[in-house]
Every structure is written in C-alpha cells, then in structure tokens.
C-alpha cells in the first residue's frame, strides 16, 4: 500500500487488522516486519491527526455574568 495518508477511521481499522494478523503469529518473518512497519506508519499518522485535532478543539464556556467565551482545549495527563 502506498504511503499516502488515508482517513483516520480507515487508518485505525487497518492498524487494528495489522495487530490481529501479528497476534495470530502465522506470518513469516519478512511479512511480519512489513506489517509492523506499516503499523508504525499508521500509528504515527493517527497520532499526528489526534494532536492536530486537539489543537483545534475549543471549549465554549459561560462565565458568571452569562457571557460565552471560547478557550483552547488543553489535555492534561
């Protein structure tokens, strides 16, 4: 498969399928390595998309005076 970006949902589905195939363990070593490499690329693509999305999310809050204000969404660990 080409290294172009695919939709997030498709990437997650493909990544899940790769994990399943690797867990079954019936791939030869070369195929397992290729699947693992593809999985890493998909993981990185998904992680990048999540990071980008978090930066776009805004929280809409109402202050004590009833005014609506926007603030950036920040993840805390």
Secondary structure, 3 states (H helix, E strand, C coil): CCCCCCCHHHHHHHHHHHHHHHHHCCCCHHHHHHHHHHHHHHHHHHHHHHHHHHHHCEEEEECCCCCEEEEECCCCC
